[in-house]
Amino acid sequence: MELIPYVVAYVALGVFLIVCIARFFMWSSMPMHVRWELYPVAHEPAHRSKYGGSYLEDVDWWKKPRERSLIGEIKAMGAEILFLVALKEHNRKMWWVSFPFHFGLYLVIGCTALMAGSAVLGAISPSIIAGGFGSFLRVAIMGCGYSGLGLSLLGALGLLSRRLLDPDLRDFTSPADIFNLAFFVIAFGVTLANLLLFDRDFSRSFGFVDGLVTFNMVALPGTLVQGWMTTASVVLLSALAVVIPMTHMSHFIGKYFAYHSIRWNDTPNVLQGGPQEKPIQQVLGYPVSWAAPHIKGDGKKTWADVATEEQSK
């Protein structure tokens, strides 16, 4: 019985990693996307990005080395990931429930990472976490855990209520959306209840993570009810970890491609022999089945044919 939460957690972690890697390779192997040509682009140097400029402003730009700002990309992605700035700007009502949900998730992830790191440090040198530094880690773990679960739970309830009650969202809400949010509410609700009732100082949680990291799968001390609640929390959180990358919630991976391969992709595509030439030729060779009058695709005509044929008025 005591091995069940450990086995479930190991299996869930393995499935999570495999599916995430598969998603990454699936998106990275997709054909070139249609260029957006939207500015500002985050990797332009600061003196250009602040007003939406680009390297195309330079005379003979194709003869000059391109300047790219990694710091600019990190700042833009960091603000978007942590604070959902685009959602705040364009849909403030949704931001008020989506931001605590996502930020709470980051805190829960941080709590888990801190517990795993503490377990590793304790295995290497127990004295490191025995003193003041260990006390600091314990406070940080509890702070991230309680606030993260609370924020995410409130955010999930808010998102669920908006999906169910807001007429503007009803037409765009699928059963999968309701299931995913309800799953978060149940998993995080049970976990938070377990902490408040049986594990207020996170000692059982830390003991479980320590056993998971060190492969020392020992039974946690406590009553039968405490054992069942811990097992229920681990099973629900593990199942959630498996579900997340298998659904549209895998946008935490896709967002990288949405920005770098679509929104910010301004690699020159007019240079003969350049890196874009081969992908463009591949895309132009795809058949067209779009039956619009100005295209008249028959499944045999390619996009190269569409781009070069004369259009009748």
HELIX and SHEET records of a PDB file:
HELIX    1   1 ILE A    4  SER A   28  1                                  25    
HELIX    2   2 ALA A   46  SER A   49  1                                   4    
HELIX    3   3 TYR A   55  GLU A   57  5                                   3    
HELIX    4   4 TRP A   61  LYS A   63  5                                   3    
HELIX    5   5 LEU A   70  PHE A   83  1                                  14    
HELIX    6   6 VAL A   85  HIS A   90  1                                   6    
HELIX    7   7 ARG A   92  ILE A  124  1                                  33    
HELIX    8   8 PRO A  126  ILE A  129  5                                   4    
HELIX    9   9 GLY A  132  LEU A  165  1                                  34    
HELIX   10  10 PRO A  167  ARG A  170  1                                   4    
HELIX   11  11 PRO A  175  PHE A  198  1                                  24    
HELIX   12  12 SER A  203  THR A  214  1                                  12    
HELIX   13  13 LEU A  224  VAL A  243  1                                  20    
HELIX   14  14 ILE A  244  MET A  246  5                                   3    
HELIX   15  15 HIS A  248  SER A  250  5                                   3    
HELIX   16  16 HIS A  251  PHE A  257  1                                   7    
HELIX   17  17 ALA A  258  ARG A  263  3                                   6    
HELIX   18  18 GLU A  277  LEU A  284  1                                   8    
HELIX   19  19 TRP A  303  THR A  308  1                                   6    
END                                                                             
